[in-house]
Amino acid sequence: MSEAFTIAIDGPAAAGKGTISKAVAEHFGMAHLDTGLLYRAVGAKVLKGEDAASAARALVPSDLEDDTLRGQDVAQAASEVAEIGEVRAALLEFQRSFARKAGGAVLDGRDIGTVICPGAEVKLFVTASAEVRARRRYDELVQRGQPADLAVVTADVKARDARDMDRAEAPLKPADDAVVIDTSDQTIAEAVAAAIAAVTAKKG
């Protein structure tokens, strides 16, 4: 496929959208962008004392390779800077340009299908219950050897959901024409298969 073809995959934290997005991109031979990393990179810079909007405007691809971007403190900061209109505006063109890459692109985030790429050829919304997502995030932290408390992680997940869904700028919600995939009771293989089937159906 030489022409642009955009797959927008949105959803809350720990729903599985990152895993699904990578698998979909690999299956169809497309480029993949985890847009959450953009906000995490800005959040990491803010934690170091930088101004959020300035950090967003100065972001370069190498900033996305920082090993500390997956930490819980950076995730919290990312959610907070994502509420800032100037930050979202600064990162908008980066994402839209990536989305129209020749050969197709898969972008995952929280407002890809609604704001960044409303004209995407395929839109998926990957979700799961807050309790299931909290357990996944808790297990992930434990596997990395990081201290974790399930009750605290659950509270963090619910607080982040509230911030993401209630913010004035680009709230987290499914696009009207998105295919919703609930991974609460699905294996990774089942969720990936559902996503690939949804894309295949749209591609015809």
C-alpha positions as CSV (number, residue, x, y, z in Angstrom):
1,M,0.0,0.0,0.0
2,S,1.7,3.2,-1.2
3,E,-1.1,5.7,-0.3
4,A,-1.9,7.1,3.1
5,F,-4.3,5.2,5.2
6,T,-4.8,6.2,8.8
7,I,-5.9,3.9,11.7
8,A,-6.8,5.9,14.8
9,I,-6.9,3.8,18.0
10,D,-8.1,5.6,21.2
11,G,-8.9,4.4,24.7
12,P,-8.1,4.9,28.4
13,A,-4.8,3.9,30.2
14,A,-4.0,0.1,30.4
15,A,-6.9,-0.9,28.1
16,G,-4.5,-2.6,25.7
17,K,-4.5,-0.1,22.9
18,G,-0.7,0.1,22.7
19,T,-0.3,-3.6,22.4
20,I,-3.1,-3.8,19.8
21,S,-1.8,-0.8,17.9
22,K,1.7,-2.3,17.5
23,A,0.2,-5.7,16.4
24,V,-2.1,-4.0,13.9
25,A,0.7,-1.9,12.5
26,E,2.9,-5.0,12.1
27,H,0.1,-7.0,10.5
28,F,-0.6,-4.4,7.8
29,G,3.0,-3.2,7.4
30,M,2.3,0.3,8.6
31,A,4.2,2.9,10.7
32,H,3.1,3.2,14.4
33,L,3.1,6.2,16.7
34,D,2.2,6.0,20.5
35,T,1.1,9.6,20.8
36,G,1.0,9.2,24.6
37,L,4.8,9.2,24.5
38,L,4.7,12.7,23.2
39,Y,2.8,13.8,26.3
40,R,5.0,11.7,28.5
41,A,8.1,13.3,27.1
42,V,6.6,16.8,27.8
43,G,5.6,15.6,31.3
44,A,9.2,14.4,31.9
45,K,10.6,17.8,31.0
46,V,8.0,19.6,33.2
47,L,9.2,17.4,36.1
48,K,12.7,18.7,35.4
49,G,11.4,22.3,35.7
50,E,10.7,23.2,32.1
51,D,7.6,25.1,30.9
52,A,5.1,22.7,29.4
53,A,4.2,24.7,26.3
54,S,7.9,25.5,25.6
55,A,8.9,21.8,26.1
56,A,6.1,20.7,23.6
57,R,7.2,23.1,21.0
58,A,10.9,22.0,21.3
59,L,10.2,18.3,21.3
60,V,12.4,16.2,19.1
61,P,12.1,12.4,18.2
62,S,15.0,11.4,20.4
63,D,13.0,12.7,23.4
64,L,10.7,9.7,22.9
65,E,13.5,7.3,23.6
66,D,14.0,8.2,27.3
67,D,13.8,5.1,29.5
68,T,12.1,7.0,32.3
69,L,8.9,7.8,30.3
70,R,7.1,4.7,31.5
71,G,7.3,5.6,35.2
72,Q,4.1,6.4,37.2
73,D,5.3,10.0,38.0
74,V,5.8,10.7,34.4
75,A,2.3,9.2,33.5
76,Q,0.7,11.5,36.1
77,A,2.6,14.6,34.7
78,A,1.6,13.5,31.1
79,S,-2.1,13.5,32.0
80,E,-1.8,16.9,33.6
81,V,0.1,18.6,30.7
82,A,-2.4,17.0,28.2
83,E,-5.0,19.4,29.7
84,I,-3.0,22.4,28.5
85,G,-4.3,23.8,25.2
86,E,-1.0,25.2,24.1
87,V,0.7,21.8,24.6
88,R,-2.0,20.0,22.5
89,A,-1.7,22.6,19.8
90,A,2.1,22.3,19.7
91,L,1.9,18.5,19.2
92,L,-1.0,18.5,16.7
93,E,0.9,19.0,13.5
94,F,3.5,16.4,14.5
95,Q,0.8,13.8,14.8
96,R,-1.2,14.8,11.7
97,S,1.9,14.7,9.5
98,F,2.8,11.2,10.8
99,A,-0.8,10.0,10.2
100,R,-0.5,10.7,6.4
101,K,2.7,8.7,5.9
102,A,2.8,6.9,2.6
103,G,2.1,3.2,3.3
104,G,-0.3,4.0,6.1
105,A,0.0,4.8,9.8
106,V,-1.5,3.6,13.1
107,L,-1.7,6.2,15.8
108,D,-2.9,5.4,19.4
109,G,-3.8,7.9,22.0
110,R,-6.9,9.5,23.5
111,D,-8.2,11.9,20.9
112,I,-6.9,10.6,17.6
113,G,-10.2,9.7,16.1
114,T,-12.0,12.7,17.5
115,V,-9.5,15.6,17.2
116,I,-6.2,14.7,15.6
117,C,-7.4,12.6,12.7
118,P,-11.2,12.9,12.5
119,G,-11.0,11.8,8.8
120,A,-9.1,8.6,9.6
121,E,-10.2,5.7,7.4
122,V,-10.5,3.4,10.5
123,K,-11.3,4.4,14.1
124,L,-11.1,2.0,17.0
125,F,-11.9,2.7,20.7
126,V,-10.2,0.1,23.0
127,T,-11.5,0.0,26.6
128,A,-11.9,-2.2,29.7
129,S,-13.3,-1.8,33.2
130,A,-11.2,0.5,35.6
131,E,-10.7,-2.5,37.9
132,V,-9.3,-4.7,35.1
133,R,-7.0,-1.9,33.9
134,A,-5.8,-1.2,37.4
135,R,-4.9,-4.9,37.9
136,R,-3.0,-4.9,34.6
137,R,-1.1,-1.7,35.5
138,Y,-0.3,-3.1,39.0
139,D,1.0,-6.4,37.5
140,E,3.1,-4.4,35.1
141,L,4.7,-2.4,37.9
142,V,5.4,-5.5,39.9
143,Q,7.0,-7.3,37.0
144,R,9.3,-4.3,36.6
145,G,10.3,-4.6,40.3
146,Q,8.6,-1.2,41.1
147,P,6.7,-0.7,44.4
148,A,3.0,-0.9,43.8
149,D,-0.2,-0.9,45.9
150,L,-3.3,-2.2,44.0
151,A,-5.7,0.2,45.8
152,V,-3.4,3.2,45.0
153,V,-3.1,2.1,41.4
154,T,-6.9,1.7,41.1
155,A,-7.4,5.2,42.5
156,D,-4.8,6.6,40.1
157,V,-6.5,4.9,37.1
158,K,-9.9,6.3,38.1
159,A,-8.5,9.8,38.7
160,R,-6.8,9.8,35.3
161,D,-10.0,8.6,33.6
162,A,-11.9,11.5,35.2
163,R,-9.2,14.0,34.1
164,D,-9.1,12.7,30.6
165,M,-12.9,12.4,30.1
166,D,-13.8,15.7,31.8
167,R,-11.2,18.0,30.4
168,A,-12.4,20.9,28.2
169,E,-9.7,20.3,25.5
170,A,-10.2,17.1,23.5
171,P,-11.9,14.9,26.1
172,L,-11.4,11.1,26.0
173,K,-14.5,9.6,24.2
174,P,-15.2,7.3,21.3
175,A,-15.6,8.9,17.9
176,D,-19.2,8.5,16.6
177,D,-18.0,6.1,14.0
178,A,-15.5,4.2,16.1
179,V,-15.6,0.4,16.5
180,V,-15.5,-0.2,20.3
181,I,-13.4,-3.2,21.5
182,D,-13.9,-4.0,25.2
183,T,-10.9,-6.1,26.3
184,S,-12.1,-6.7,29.9
185,D,-12.7,-10.4,29.2
186,Q,-10.5,-10.9,26.2
187,T,-7.0,-12.3,25.8
188,I,-4.4,-10.2,23.9
189,A,-4.8,-12.6,20.9
190,E,-8.6,-12.1,20.9
191,A,-8.4,-8.3,21.1
192,V,-5.8,-8.1,18.3
193,A,-7.9,-10.4,16.1
194,A,-11.0,-8.2,16.7
195,A,-9.0,-5.1,15.8
196,I,-7.5,-6.6,12.6
197,A,-11.0,-7.8,11.6
198,A,-12.4,-4.3,12.1
199,V,-9.6,-2.8,9.9
200,T,-10.0,-5.5,7.3
201,A,-13.7,-4.8,7.1
202,K,-13.1,-1.1,6.5
203,K,-10.4,-1.7,3.9
204,G,-12.6,-3.9,1.9
